[in-house]
Amino acid sequence: MPADAKPSPEAVTYSCEACGNQMTFLAALPKTARHEAVRIFRCYACNAVRTERS
Ligand SMILES: [Zn+2]
């Protein structure tokens, strides 16, 4: 984890289901006509990506 990372409201964390490391918030996609709003998290240890409906 970077030492200079600032805390933010988006700093919700998840544990990677593949390797157990902490996942990093990557992006938030707004709700559209076809998709619900989702937040994307990435595990930098194994590059797994997880999306969470908000
Ligand atoms: Zn992982």
mmCIF file of the protein (N, C-alpha, C, O) and its ligand, coordinates in Angstrom:
data_MODEL
# 
_entry.id   MODEL 
# 
loop_
_entity.id 
_entity.type 
_entity.pdbx_number_of_molecules 
1 polymer     1 
2 non-polymer 1 
# 
_entity_poly.entity_id                      1 
_entity_poly.type                           'polypeptide(L)' 
_entity_poly.nstd_linkage                   no 
_entity_poly.nstd_monomer                   no 
_entity_poly.pdbx_seq_one_letter_code       MPADAKPSPEAVTYSCEACGNQMTFLAALPKTARHEAVRIFRCYACNAVRTERS 
_entity_poly.pdbx_seq_one_letter_code_can   MPADAKPSPEAVTYSCEACGNQMTFLAALPKTARHEAVRIFRCYACNAVRTERS 
_entity_poly.pdbx_strand_id                 A 
# 
loop_
_entity_poly_seq.entity_id 
_entity_poly_seq.num 
_entity_poly_seq.mon_id 
_entity_poly_seq.hetero 
1 1  MET n 
1 2  PRO n 
1 3  ALA n 
1 4  ASP n 
1 5  ALA n 
1 6  LYS n 
1 7  PRO n 
1 8  SER n 
1 9  PRO n 
1 10 GLU n 
1 11 ALA n 
1 12 VAL n 
1 13 THR n 
1 14 TYR n 
1 15 SER n 
1 16 CYS n 
1 17 GLU n 
1 18 ALA n 
1 19 CYS n 
1 20 GLY n 
1 21 ASN n 
1 22 GLN n 
1 23 MET n 
1 24 THR n 
1 25 PHE n 
1 26 LEU n 
1 27 ALA n 
1 28 ALA n 
1 29 LEU n 
1 30 PRO n 
1 31 LYS n 
1 32 THR n 
1 33 ALA n 
1 34 ARG n 
1 35 HIS n 
1 36 GLU n 
1 37 ALA n 
1 38 VAL n 
1 39 ARG n 
1 40 ILE n 
1 41 PHE n 
1 42 ARG n 
1 43 CYS n 
1 44 TYR n 
1 45 ALA n 
1 46 CYS n 
1 47 ASN n 
1 48 ALA n 
1 49 VAL n 
1 50 ARG n 
1 51 THR n 
1 52 GLU n 
1 53 ARG n 
1 54 SER n 
# 
loop_
_struct_asym.id 
_struct_asym.entity_id 
A 1 
B 2 
# 
loop_
_chem_comp.id 
_chem_comp.type 
_chem_comp.mon_nstd_flag 
ALA 'L-peptide linking' y 
ARG 'L-peptide linking' y 
ASN 'L-peptide linking' y 
ASP 'L-peptide linking' y 
CYS 'L-peptide linking' y 
GLN 'L-peptide linking' y 
GLU 'L-peptide linking' y 
GLY 'peptide linking'   y 
HIS 'L-peptide linking' y 
ILE 'L-peptide linking' y 
LEU 'L-peptide linking' y 
LYS 'L-peptide linking' y 
MET 'L-peptide linking' y 
PHE 'L-peptide linking' y 
PRO 'L-peptide linking' y 
SER 'L-peptide linking' y 
THR 'L-peptide linking' y 
TYR 'L-peptide linking' y 
VAL 'L-peptide linking' y 
ZN  non-polymer         . 
# 
_pdbx_entity_nonpoly.entity_id   2 
_pdbx_entity_nonpoly.name        ? 
_pdbx_entity_nonpoly.comp_id     ZN 
# 
_pdbx_nonpoly_scheme.asym_id         B 
_pdbx_nonpoly_scheme.entity_id       2 
_pdbx_nonpoly_scheme.mon_id          ZN 
_pdbx_nonpoly_scheme.ndb_seq_num     1 
_pdbx_nonpoly_scheme.pdb_seq_num     101 
_pdbx_nonpoly_scheme.auth_seq_num    101 
_pdbx_nonpoly_scheme.pdb_mon_id      ZN 
_pdbx_nonpoly_scheme.auth_mon_id     ZN 
_pdbx_nonpoly_scheme.pdb_strand_id   A 
_pdbx_nonpoly_scheme.pdb_ins_code    . 
# 
loop_
_atom_site.group_PDB 
_atom_site.id 
_atom_site.type_symbol 
_atom_site.label_atom_id 
_atom_site.label_alt_id 
_atom_site.label_comp_id 
_atom_site.label_asym_id 
_atom_site.label_entity_id 
_atom_site.label_seq_id 
_atom_site.pdbx_PDB_ins_code 
_atom_site.Cartn_x 
_atom_site.Cartn_y 
_atom_site.Cartn_z 
_atom_site.occupancy 
_atom_site.B_iso_or_equiv 
_atom_site.pdbx_formal_charge 
_atom_site.auth_seq_id 
_atom_site.auth_comp_id 
_atom_site.auth_asym_id 
_atom_site.auth_atom_id 
_atom_site.pdbx_PDB_model_num 
ATOM   1   N  N  . MET A 1 1  ? 0.857   -1.206  0.000   1.00 0.00 ? 1   MET A N  1 
ATOM   2   C  CA . MET A 1 1  ? 0.000   0.000   0.000   1.00 0.00 ? 1   MET A CA 1 
ATOM   3   C  C  . MET A 1 1  ? 0.882   1.241   0.000   1.00 0.00 ? 1   MET A C  1 
ATOM   4   O  O  . MET A 1 1  ? 1.831   1.319   0.779   1.00 0.00 ? 1   MET A O  1 
ATOM   5   N  N  . PRO A 1 2  ? 0.589   2.201   -0.849  1.00 0.00 ? 2   PRO A N  1 
ATOM   6   C  CA . PRO A 1 2  ? 1.409   3.422   -0.890  1.00 0.00 ? 2   PRO A CA 1 
ATOM   7   C  C  . PRO A 1 2  ? 1.304   4.201   0.411   1.00 0.00 ? 2   PRO A C  1 
ATOM   8   O  O  . PRO A 1 2  ? 0.216   4.345   0.968   1.00 0.00 ? 2   PRO A O  1 
ATOM   9   N  N  . ALA A 1 3  ? 2.411   4.693   0.885   1.00 0.00 ? 3   ALA A N  1 
ATOM   10  C  CA . ALA A 1 3  ? 2.420   5.395   2.157   1.00 0.00 ? 3   ALA A CA 1 
ATOM   11  C  C  . ALA A 1 3  ? 1.797   6.783   2.029   1.00 0.00 ? 3   ALA A C  1 
ATOM   12  O  O  . ALA A 1 3  ? 1.328   7.350   3.015   1.00 0.00 ? 3   ALA A O  1 
ATOM   13  N  N  . ASP A 1 4  ? 1.793   7.327   0.814   1.00 0.00 ? 4   ASP A N  1 
ATOM   14  C  CA . ASP A 1 4  ? 1.271   8.679   0.649   1.00 0.00 ? 4   ASP A CA 1 
ATOM   15  C  C  . ASP A 1 4  ? -0.175  8.707   0.168   1.00 0.00 ? 4   ASP A C  1 
ATOM   16  O  O  . ASP A 1 4  ? -0.680  9.762   -0.214  1.00 0.00 ? 4   ASP A O  1 
ATOM   17  N  N  . ALA A 1 5  ? -0.839  7.565   0.182   1.00 0.00 ? 5   ALA A N  1 
ATOM   18  C  CA . ALA A 1 5  ? -2.241  7.515   -0.236  1.00 0.00 ? 5   ALA A CA 1 
ATOM   19  C  C  . ALA A 1 5  ? -3.103  8.251   0.784   1.00 0.00 ? 5   ALA A C  1 
ATOM   20  O  O  . ALA A 1 5  ? -2.983  8.045   1.991   1.00 0.00 ? 5   ALA A O  1 
ATOM   21  N  N  . LYS A 1 6  ? -3.966  9.105   0.272   1.00 0.00 ? 6   LYS A N  1 
ATOM   22  C  CA . LYS A 1 6  ? -4.845  9.844   1.164   1.00 0.00 ? 6   LYS A CA 1 
ATOM   23  C  C  . LYS A 1 6  ? -6.136  9.067   1.367   1.00 0.00 ? 6   LYS A C  1 
ATOM   24  O  O  . LYS A 1 6  ? -6.653  8.465   0.426   1.00 0.00 ? 6   LYS A O  1 
ATOM   25  N  N  . PRO A 1 7  ? -6.657  9.075   2.576   1.00 0.00 ? 7   PRO A N  1 
ATOM   26  C  CA . PRO A 1 7  ? -7.951  8.436   2.806   1.00 0.00 ? 7   PRO A CA 1 
ATOM   27  C  C  . PRO A 1 7  ? -9.045  9.173   2.047   1.00 0.00 ? 7   PRO A C  1 
ATOM   28  O  O  . PRO A 1 7  ? -8.984  10.393  1.894   1.00 0.00 ? 7   PRO A O  1 
ATOM   29  N  N  . SER A 1 8  ? -10.020 8.454   1.581   1.00 0.00 ? 8   SER A N  1 
ATOM   30  C  CA . SER A 1 8  ? -11.118 9.097   0.859   1.00 0.00 ? 8   SER A CA 1 
ATOM   31  C  C  . SER A 1 8  ? -12.396 8.349   1.159   1.00 0.00 ? 8   SER A C  1 
ATOM   32  O  O  . SER A 1 8  ? -12.360 7.224   1.658   1.00 0.00 ? 8   SER A O  1 
ATOM   33  N  N  . PRO A 1 9  ? -13.531 8.966   0.857   1.00 0.00 ? 9   PRO A N  1 
ATOM   34  C  CA . PRO A 1 9  ? -14.807 8.274   1.073   1.00 0.00 ? 9   PRO A CA 1 
ATOM   35  C  C  . PRO A 1 9  ? -14.927 6.995   0.263   1.00 0.00 ? 9   PRO A C  1 
ATOM   36  O  O  . PRO A 1 9  ? -15.707 6.104   0.599   1.00 0.00 ? 9   PRO A O  1 
ATOM   37  N  N  . GLU A 1 10 ? -14.147 6.914   -0.808  1.00 0.00 ? 10  GLU A N  1 
ATOM   38  C  CA . GLU A 1 10 ? -14.199 5.721   -1.650  1.00 0.00 ? 10  GLU A CA 1 
ATOM   39  C  C  . GLU A 1 10 ? -13.311 4.607   -1.121  1.00 0.00 ? 10  GLU A C  1 
ATOM   40  O  O  . GLU A 1 10 ? -13.228 3.533   -1.717  1.00 0.00 ? 10  GLU A O  1 
ATOM   41  N  N  . ALA A 1 11 ? -12.653 4.863   -0.008  1.00 0.00 ? 11  ALA A N  1 
ATOM   42  C  CA . ALA A 1 11 ? -11.659 3.911   0.484   1.00 0.00 ? 11  ALA A CA 1 
ATOM   43  C  C  . ALA A 1 11 ? -12.292 2.715   1.182   1.00 0.00 ? 11  ALA A C  1 
ATOM   44  O  O  . ALA A 1 11 ? -11.794 2.242   2.204   1.00 0.00 ? 11  ALA A O  1 
ATOM   45  N  N  . VAL A 1 12 ? -13.377 2.241   0.626   1.00 0.00 ? 12  VAL A N  1 
ATOM   46  C  CA . VAL A 1 12 ? -13.935 0.989   1.103   1.00 0.00 ? 12  VAL A CA 1 
ATOM   47  C  C  . VAL A 1 12 ? -13.054 -0.129  0.582   1.00 0.00 ? 12  VAL A C  1 
ATOM   48  O  O  . VAL A 1 12 ? -12.677 -0.137  -0.590  1.00 0.00 ? 12  VAL A O  1 
ATOM   49  N  N  . THR A 1 13 ? -12.733 -1.050  1.428   1.00 0.00 ? 13  THR A N  1 
ATOM   50  C  CA . THR A 1 13 ? -11.806 -2.085  0.985   1.00 0.00 ? 13  THR A CA 1 
ATOM   51  C  C  . THR A 1 13 ? -12.470 -3.455  1.017   1.00 0.00 ? 13  THR A C  1 
ATOM   52  O  O  . THR A 1 13 ? -13.361 -3.729  1.821   1.00 0.00 ? 13  THR A O  1 
ATOM   53  N  N  . TYR A 1 14 ? -12.003 -4.294  0.116   1.00 0.00 ? 14  TYR A N  1 
ATOM   54  C  CA . TYR A 1 14 ? -12.445 -5.674  0.073   1.00 0.00 ? 14  TYR A CA 1 
ATOM   55  C  C  . TYR A 1 14 ? -11.219 -6.561  0.058   1.00 0.00 ? 14  TYR A C  1 
ATOM   56  O  O  . TYR A 1 14 ? -10.159 -6.166  -0.428  1.00 0.00 ? 14  TYR A O  1 
ATOM   57  N  N  . SER A 1 15 ? -11.367 -7.745  0.584   1.00 0.00 ? 15  SER A N  1 
ATOM   58  C  CA . SER A 1 15 ? -10.293 -8.708  0.484   1.00 0.00 ? 15  SER A CA 1 
ATOM   59  C  C  . SER A 1 15 ? -10.450 -9.488  -0.812  1.00 0.00 ? 15  SER A C  1 
ATOM   60  O  O  . SER A 1 15 ? -11.555 -9.895  -1.172  1.00 0.00 ? 15  SER A O  1 
ATOM   61  N  N  . CYS A 1 16 ? -9.343  -9.692  -1.509  1.00 0.00 ? 16  CYS A N  1 
ATOM   62  C  CA . CYS A 1 16 ? -9.371  -10.430 -2.759  1.00 0.00 ? 16  CYS A CA 1 
ATOM   63  C  C  . CYS A 1 16 ? -9.803  -11.868 -2.503  1.00 0.00 ? 16  CYS A C  1 
ATOM   64  O  O  . CYS A 1 16 ? -9.283  -12.547 -1.618  1.00 0.00 ? 16  CYS A O  1 
ATOM   65  N  N  . GLU A 1 17 ? -10.772 -12.315 -3.306  1.00 0.00 ? 17  GLU A N  1 
ATOM   66  C  CA . GLU A 1 17 ? -11.258 -13.686 -3.126  1.00 0.00 ? 17  GLU A CA 1 
ATOM   67  C  C  . GLU A 1 17 ? -10.252 -14.703 -3.629  1.00 0.00 ? 17  GLU A C  1 
ATOM   68  O  O  . GLU A 1 17 ? -10.292 -15.870 -3.240  1.00 0.00 ? 17  GLU A O  1 
ATOM   69  N  N  . ALA A 1 18 ? -9.348  -14.260 -4.498  1.00 0.00 ? 18  ALA A N  1 
ATOM   70  C  CA . ALA A 1 18 ? -8.386  -15.193 -5.081  1.00 0.00 ? 18  ALA A CA 1 
ATOM   71  C  C  . ALA A 1 18 ? -7.164  -15.372 -4.192  1.00 0.00 ? 18  ALA A C  1 
ATOM   72  O  O  . ALA A 1 18 ? -6.700  -16.494 -3.988  1.00 0.00 ? 18  ALA A O  1 
ATOM   73  N  N  . CYS A 1 19 ? -6.637  -14.254 -3.658  1.00 0.00 ? 19  CYS A N  1 
ATOM   74  C  CA . CYS A 1 19 ? -5.381  -14.362 -2.925  1.00 0.00 ? 19  CYS A CA 1 
ATOM   75  C  C  . CYS A 1 19 ? -5.446  -13.775 -1.525  1.00 0.00 ? 19  CYS A C  1 
ATOM   76  O  O  . CYS A 1 19 ? -4.506  -13.941 -0.748  1.00 0.00 ? 19  CYS A O  1 
ATOM   77  N  N  . GLY A 1 20 ? -6.530  -13.094 -1.187  1.00 0.00 ? 20  GLY A N  1 
ATOM   78  C  CA . GLY A 1 20 ? -6.693  -12.605 0.171   1.00 0.00 ? 20  GLY A CA 1 
ATOM   79  C  C  . GLY A 1 20 ? -6.074  -11.249 0.447   1.00 0.00 ? 20  GLY A C  1 
ATOM   80  O  O  . GLY A 1 20 ? -6.220  -10.720 1.549   1.00 0.00 ? 20  GLY A O  1 
ATOM   81  N  N  . ASN A 1 21 ? -5.385  -10.673 -0.529  1.00 0.00 ? 21  ASN A N  1 
ATOM   82  C  CA . ASN A 1 21 ? -4.824  -9.347  -0.320  1.00 0.00 ? 21  ASN A CA 1 
ATOM   83  C  C  . ASN A 1 21 ? -5.918  -8.283  -0.384  1.00 0.00 ? 21  ASN A C  1 
ATOM   84  O  O  . ASN A 1 21 ? -7.019  -8.521  -0.880  1.00 0.00 ? 21  ASN A O  1 
ATOM   85  N  N  . GLN A 1 22 ? -5.580  -7.105  0.133   1.00 0.00 ? 22  GLN A N  1 
ATOM   86  C  CA . GLN A 1 22 ? -6.548  -6.017  0.106   1.00 0.00 ? 22  GLN A CA 1 
ATOM   87  C  C  . GLN A 1 22 ? -6.691  -5.485  -1.303  1.00 0.00 ? 22  GLN A C  1 
ATOM   88  O  O  . GLN A 1 22 ? -5.700  -5.274  -2.002  1.00 0.00 ? 22  GLN A O  1 
ATOM   89  N  N  . MET A 1 23 ? -7.945  -5.266  -1.723  1.00 0.00 ? 23  MET A N  1 
ATOM   90  C  CA . MET A 1 23 ? -8.189  -4.735  -3.052  1.00 0.00 ? 23  MET A CA 1 
ATOM   91  C  C  . MET A 1 23 ? -8.233  -3.210  -2.995  1.00 0.00 ? 23  MET A C  1 
ATOM   92  O  O  . MET A 1 23 ? -8.578  -2.627  -1.968  1.00 0.00 ? 23  MET A O  1 
ATOM   93  N  N  . THR A 1 24 ? -7.878  -2.570  -4.113  1.00 0.00 ? 24  THR A N  1 
ATOM   94  C  CA . THR A 1 24 ? -7.813  -1.114  -4.197  1.00 0.00 ? 24  THR A CA 1 
ATOM   95  C  C  . THR A 1 24 ? -8.949  -0.593  -5.052  1.00 0.00 ? 24  THR A C  1 
ATOM   96  O  O  . THR A 1 24 ? -9.240  -1.140  -6.116  1.00 0.00 ? 24  THR A O  1 
ATOM   97  N  N  . PHE A 1 25 ? -9.591  0.470   -4.581  1.00 0.00 ? 25  PHE A N  1 
ATOM   98  C  CA . PHE A 1 25 ? -10.650 1.092   -5.365  1.00 0.00 ? 25  PHE A CA 1 
ATOM   99  C  C  . PHE A 1 25 ? -10.073 1.624   -6.662  1.00 0.00 ? 25  PHE A C  1 
ATOM   100 O  O  . PHE A 1 25 ? -9.057  2.319   -6.664  1.00 0.00 ? 25  PHE A O  1 
ATOM   101 N  N  . LEU A 1 26 ? -10.729 1.293   -7.765  1.00 0.00 ? 26  LEU A N  1 
ATOM   102 C  CA . LEU A 1 26 ? -10.197 1.670   -9.072  1.00 0.00 ? 26  LEU A CA 1 
ATOM   103 C  C  . LEU A 1 26 ? -11.068 2.724   -9.755  1.00 0.00 ? 26  LEU A C  1 
ATOM   104 O  O  . LEU A 1 26 ? -10.551 3.724   -10.253 1.00 0.00 ? 26  LEU A O  1 
ATOM   105 N  N  . ALA A 1 27 ? -12.355 2.511   -9.782  1.00 0.00 ? 27  ALA A N  1 
ATOM   106 C  CA . ALA A 1 27 ? -13.233 3.432   -10.504 1.00 0.00 ? 27  ALA A CA 1 
ATOM   107 C  C  . ALA A 1 27 ? -14.672 3.218   -10.065 1.00 0.00 ? 27  ALA A C  1 
ATOM   108 O  O  . ALA A 1 27 ? -15.040 2.158   -9.560  1.00 0.00 ? 27  ALA A O  1 
ATOM   109 N  N  . ALA A 1 28 ? -15.469 4.250   -10.271 1.00 0.00 ? 28  ALA A N  1 
ATOM   110 C  CA . ALA A 1 28 ? -16.905 4.150   -10.029 1.00 0.00 ? 28  ALA A CA 1 
ATOM   111 C  C  . ALA A 1 28 ? -17.625 4.456   -11.324 1.00 0.00 ? 28  ALA A C  1 
ATOM   112 O  O  . ALA A 1 28 ? -17.359 5.471   -11.968 1.00 0.00 ? 28  ALA A O  1 
ATOM   113 N  N  . LEU A 1 29 ? -18.525 3.587   -11.701 1.00 0.00 ? 29  LEU A N  1 
ATOM   114 C  CA . LEU A 1 29 ? -19.303 3.806   -12.916 1.00 0.00 ? 29  LEU A CA 1 
ATOM   115 C  C  . LEU A 1 29 ? -20.702 4.257   -12.528 1.00 0.00 ? 29  LEU A C  1 
ATOM   116 O  O  . LEU A 1 29 ? -21.358 3.612   -11.711 1.00 0.00 ? 29  LEU A O  1 
ATOM   117 N  N  . PRO A 1 30 ? -21.160 5.349   -13.102 1.00 0.00 ? 30  PRO A N  1 
ATOM   118 C  CA . PRO A 1 30 ? -22.496 5.845   -12.762 1.00 0.00 ? 30  PRO A CA 1 
ATOM   119 C  C  . PRO A 1 30 ? -23.579 4.937   -13.310 1.00 0.00 ? 30  PRO A C  1 
ATOM   120 O  O  . PRO A 1 30 ? -23.360 4.166   -14.244 1.00 0.00 ? 30  PRO A O  1 
ATOM   121 N  N  . LYS A 1 31 ? -24.726 5.044   -12.720 1.00 0.00 ? 31  LYS A N  1 
ATOM   122 C  CA . LYS A 1 31 ? -25.871 4.277   -13.185 1.00 0.00 ? 31  LYS A CA 1 
ATOM   123 C  C  . LYS A 1 31 ? -26.263 4.731   -14.590 1.00 0.00 ? 31  LYS A C  1 
ATOM   124 O  O  . LYS A 1 31 ? -26.274 5.925   -14.889 1.00 0.00 ? 31  LYS A O  1 
ATOM   125 N  N  . THR A 1 32 ? -26.578 3.785   -15.426 1.00 0.00 ? 32  THR A N  1 
ATOM   126 C  CA . THR A 1 32 ? -27.059 4.115   -16.766 1.00 0.00 ? 32  THR A CA 1 
ATOM   127 C  C  . THR A 1 32 ? -28.381 3.398   -16.987 1.00 0.00 ? 32  THR A C  1 
ATOM   128 O  O  . THR A 1 32 ? -28.876 2.686   -16.113 1.00 0.00 ? 32  THR A O  1 
ATOM   129 N  N  . ALA A 1 33 ? -28.933 3.599   -18.160 1.00 0.00 ? 33  ALA A N  1 
ATOM   130 C  CA . ALA A 1 33 ? -30.207 2.960   -18.468 1.00 0.00 ? 33  ALA A CA 1 
ATOM   131 C  C  . ALA A 1 33 ? -30.080 1.439   -18.485 1.00 0.00 ? 33  ALA A C  1 
ATOM   132 O  O  . ALA A 1 33 ? -31.045 0.717   -18.232 1.00 0.00 ? 33  ALA A O  1 
ATOM   133 N  N  . ARG A 1 34 ? -28.868 0.967   -18.787 1.00 0.00 ? 34  ARG A N  1 
ATOM   134 C  CA . ARG A 1 34 ? -28.691 -0.477  -18.943 1.00 0.00 ? 34  ARG A CA 1 
ATOM   135 C  C  . ARG A 1 34 ? -27.981 -1.137  -17.774 1.00 0.00 ? 34  ARG A C  1 
ATOM   136 O  O  . ARG A 1 34 ? -28.043 -2.355  -17.607 1.00 0.00 ? 34  ARG A O  1 
ATOM   137 N  N  . HIS A 1 35 ? -27.297 -0.318  -16.957 1.00 0.00 ? 35  HIS A N  1 
ATOM   138 C  CA . HIS A 1 35 ? -26.517 -0.910  -15.871 1.00 0.00 ? 35  HIS A CA 1 
ATOM   139 C  C  . HIS A 1 35 ? -26.756 -0.154  -14.575 1.00 0.00 ? 35  HIS A C  1 
ATOM   140 O  O  . HIS A 1 35 ? -26.993 1.054   -14.572 1.00 0.00 ? 35  HIS A O  1 
ATOM   141 N  N  . GLU A 1 36 ? -26.689 -0.880  -13.492 1.00 0.00 ? 36  GLU A N  1 
ATOM   142 C  CA . GLU A 1 36 ? -26.683 -0.227  -12.192 1.00 0.00 ? 36  GLU A CA 1 
ATOM   143 C  C  . GLU A 1 36 ? -25.330 0.425   -11.966 1.00 0.00 ? 36  GLU A C  1 
ATOM   144 O  O  . GLU A 1 36 ? -24.342 0.066   -12.606 1.00 0.00 ? 36  GLU A O  1 
ATOM   145 N  N  . ALA A 1 37 ? -25.292 1.382   -11.055 1.00 0.00 ? 37  ALA A N  1 
ATOM   146 C  CA . ALA A 1 37 ? -24.005 1.970   -10.678 1.00 0.00 ? 37  ALA A CA 1 
ATOM   147 C  C  . ALA A 1 37 ? -23.143 0.895   -10.016 1.00 0.00 ? 37  ALA A C  1 
ATOM   148 O  O  . ALA A 1 37 ? -23.611 0.137   -9.167  1.00 0.00 ? 37  ALA A O  1 
ATOM   149 N  N  . VAL A 1 38 ? -21.896 0.850   -10.418 1.00 0.00 ? 38  VAL A N  1 
ATOM   150 C  CA . VAL A 1 38 ? -20.989 -0.139  -9.841  1.00 0.00 ? 38  VAL A CA 1 
ATOM   151 C  C  . VAL A 1 38 ? -19.676 0.517   -9.450  1.00 0.00 ? 38  VAL A C  1 
ATOM   152 O  O  . VAL A 1 38 ? -19.282 1.539   -10.012 1.00 0.00 ? 38  VAL A O  1 
ATOM   153 N  N  . ARG A 1 39 ? -19.016 -0.077  -8.491  1.00 0.00 ? 39  ARG A N  1 
ATOM   154 C  CA . ARG A 1 39 ? -17.673 0.347   -8.119  1.00 0.00 ? 39  ARG A CA 1 
ATOM   155 C  C  . ARG A 1 39 ? -16.727 -0.794  -8.449  1.00 0.00 ? 39  ARG A C  1 
ATOM   156 O  O  . ARG A 1 39 ? -17.037 -1.965  -8.230  1.00 0.00 ? 39  ARG A O  1 
ATOM   157 N  N  . ILE A 1 40 ? -15.575 -0.430  -8.976  1.00 0.00 ? 40  ILE A N  1 
ATOM   158 C  CA . ILE A 1 40 ? -14.621 -1.432  -9.418  1.00 0.00 ? 40  ILE A CA 1 
ATOM   159 C  C  . ILE A 1 40 ? -13.417 -1.420  -8.488  1.00 0.00 ? 40  ILE A C  1 
ATOM   160 O  O  . ILE A 1 40 ? -12.851 -0.368  -8.190  1.00 0.00 ? 40  ILE A O  1 
ATOM   161 N  N  . PHE A 1 41 ? -13.041 -2.597  -8.041  1.00 0.00 ? 41  PHE A N  1 
ATOM   162 C  CA . PHE A 1 41 ? -11.868 -2.751  -7.185  1.00 0.00 ? 41  PHE A CA 1 
ATOM   163 C  C  . PHE A 1 41 ? -10.898 -3.697  -7.867  1.00 0.00 ? 41  PHE A C  1 
ATOM   164 O  O  . PHE A 1 41 ? -11.290 -4.608  -8.597  1.00 0.00 ? 41  PHE A O  1 
ATOM   165 N  N  . ARG A 1 42 ? -9.618  -3.456  -7.607  1.00 0.00 ? 42  ARG A N  1 
ATOM   166 C  CA . ARG A 1 42 ? -8.606  -4.295  -8.217  1.00 0.00 ? 42  ARG A CA 1 
ATOM   167 C  C  . ARG A 1 42 ? -7.628  -4.774  -7.158  1.00 0.00 ? 42  ARG A C  1 
ATOM   168 O  O  . ARG A 1 42 ? -7.263  -4.039  -6.240  1.00 0.00 ? 42  ARG A O  1 
ATOM   169 N  N  . CYS A 1 43 ? -7.221  -6.007  -7.307  1.00 0.00 ? 43  CYS A N  1 
ATOM   170 C  CA . CYS A 1 43 ? -6.164  -6.554  -6.460  1.00 0.00 ? 43  CYS A CA 1 
ATOM   171 C  C  . CYS A 1 43 ? -4.840  -6.412  -7.207  1.00 0.00 ? 43  CYS A C  1 
ATOM   172 O  O  . CYS A 1 43 ? -4.652  -6.995  -8.275  1.00 0.00 ? 43  CYS A O  1 
ATOM   173 N  N  . TYR A 1 44 ? -3.928  -5.630  -6.632  1.00 0.00 ? 44  TYR A N  1 
ATOM   174 C  CA . TYR A 1 44 ? -2.648  -5.419  -7.307  1.00 0.00 ? 44  TYR A CA 1 
ATOM   175 C  C  . TYR A 1 44 ? -1.687  -6.575  -7.085  1.00 0.00 ? 44  TYR A C  1 
ATOM   176 O  O  . TYR A 1 44 ? -0.616  -6.623  -7.690  1.00 0.00 ? 44  TYR A O  1 
ATOM   177 N  N  . ALA A 1 45 ? -2.059  -7.487  -6.238  1.00 0.00 ? 45  ALA A N  1 
ATOM   178 C  CA . ALA A 1 45 ? -1.206  -8.652  -6.023  1.00 0.00 ? 45  ALA A CA 1 
ATOM   179 C  C  . ALA A 1 45 ? -1.394  -9.680  -7.134  1.00 0.00 ? 45  ALA A C  1 
ATOM   180 O  O  . ALA A 1 45 ? -0.423  -10.289 -7.584  1.00 0.00 ? 45  ALA A O  1 
ATOM   181 N  N  . CYS A 1 46 ? -2.634  -9.879  -7.580  1.00 0.00 ? 46  CYS A N  1 
ATOM   182 C  CA . CYS A 1 46 ? -2.877  -10.910 -8.584  1.00 0.00 ? 46  CYS A CA 1 
ATOM   183 C  C  . CYS A 1 46 ? -3.698  -10.392 -9.757  1.00 0.00 ? 46  CYS A C  1 
ATOM   184 O  O  . CYS A 1 46 ? -4.058  -11.156 -10.653 1.00 0.00 ? 46  CYS A O  1 
ATOM   185 N  N  . ASN A 1 47 ? -3.999  -9.072  -9.754  1.00 0.00 ? 47  ASN A N  1 
ATOM   186 C  CA . ASN A 1 47 ? -4.738  -8.427  -10.851 1.00 0.00 ? 47  ASN A CA 1 
ATOM   187 C  C  . ASN A 1 47 ? -6.194  -8.869  -10.962 1.00 0.00 ? 47  ASN A C  1 
ATOM   188 O  O  . ASN A 1 47 ? -6.835  -8.645  -11.989 1.00 0.00 ? 47  ASN A O  1 
ATOM   189 N  N  . ALA A 1 48 ? -6.706  -9.481  -9.936  1.00 0.00 ? 48  ALA A N  1 
ATOM   190 C  CA . ALA A 1 48 ? -8.133  -9.788  -9.947  1.00 0.00 ? 48  ALA A CA 1 
ATOM   191 C  C  . ALA A 1 48 ? -8.942  -8.495  -9.873  1.00 0.00 ? 48  ALA A C  1 
ATOM   192 O  O  . ALA A 1 48 ? -8.522  -7.536  -9.225  1.00 0.00 ? 48  ALA A O  1 
ATOM   193 N  N  . VAL A 1 49 ? -10.079 -8.466  -10.523 1.00 0.00 ? 49  VAL A N  1 
ATOM   194 C  CA . VAL A 1 49 ? -10.964 -7.305  -10.503 1.00 0.00 ? 49  VAL A CA 1 
ATOM   195 C  C  . VAL A 1 49 ? -12.305 -7.722  -9.923  1.00 0.00 ? 49  VAL A C  1 
ATOM   196 O  O  . VAL A 1 49 ? -12.826 -8.796  -10.225 1.00 0.00 ? 49  VAL A O  1 
ATOM   197 N  N  . ARG A 1 50 ? -12.846 -6.864  -9.096  1.00 0.00 ? 50  ARG A N  1 
ATOM   198 C  CA . ARG A 1 50 ? -14.132 -7.144  -8.488  1.00 0.00 ? 50  ARG A CA 1 
ATOM   199 C  C  . ARG A 1 50 ? -15.043 -5.939  -8.678  1.00 0.00 ? 50  ARG A C  1 
ATOM   200 O  O  . ARG A 1 50 ? -14.612 -4.801  -8.491  1.00 0.00 ? 50  ARG A O  1 
ATOM   201 N  N  . THR A 1 51 ? -16.270 -6.173  -9.038  1.00 0.00 ? 51  THR A N  1 
ATOM   202 C  CA . THR A 1 51 ? -17.225 -5.078  -9.171  1.00 0.00 ? 51  THR A CA 1 
ATOM   203 C  C  . THR A 1 51 ? -18.309 -5.250  -8.102  1.00 0.00 ? 51  THR A C  1 
ATOM   204 O  O  . THR A 1 51 ? -18.773 -6.354  -7.819  1.00 0.00 ? 51  THR A O  1 
ATOM   205 N  N  . GLU A 1 52 ? -18.684 -4.125  -7.531  1.00 0.00 ? 52  GLU A N  1 
ATOM   206 C  CA . GLU A 1 52 ? -19.714 -4.128  -6.497  1.00 0.00 ? 52  GLU A CA 1 
ATOM   207 C  C  . GLU A 1 52 ? -20.816 -3.170  -6.906  1.00 0.00 ? 52  GLU A C  1 
ATOM   208 O  O  . GLU A 1 52 ? -20.547 -2.009  -7.215  1.00 0.00 ? 52  GLU A O  1 
ATOM   209 N  N  . ARG A 1 53 ? -22.031 -3.636  -6.911  1.00 0.00 ? 53  ARG A N  1 
ATOM   210 C  CA . ARG A 1 53 ? -23.149 -2.728  -7.146  1.00 0.00 ? 53  ARG A CA 1 
ATOM   211 C  C  . ARG A 1 53 ? -23.281 -1.797  -5.945  1.00 0.00 ? 53  ARG A C  1 
ATOM   212 O  O  . ARG A 1 53 ? -23.224 -2.237  -4.797  1.00 0.00 ? 53  ARG A O  1 
ATOM   213 N  N  . SER A 1 54 ? -23.456 -0.526  -6.219  1.00 0.00 ? 54  SER A N  1 
ATOM   214 C  CA . SER A 1 54 ? -23.586 0.408   -5.099  1.00 0.00 ? 54  SER A CA 1 
ATOM   215 C  C  . SER A 1 54 ? -25.039 0.713   -4.817  1.00 0.00 ? 54  SER A C  1 
ATOM   216 O  O  . SER A 1 54 ? -25.343 1.483   -3.906  1.00 0.00 ? 54  SER A O  1 
HETATM 217 ZN ZN . ZN  B 2 .  ? -5.607  -11.088 -5.386  1.00 0.00 2 101 ZN  A ZN 1 
# 
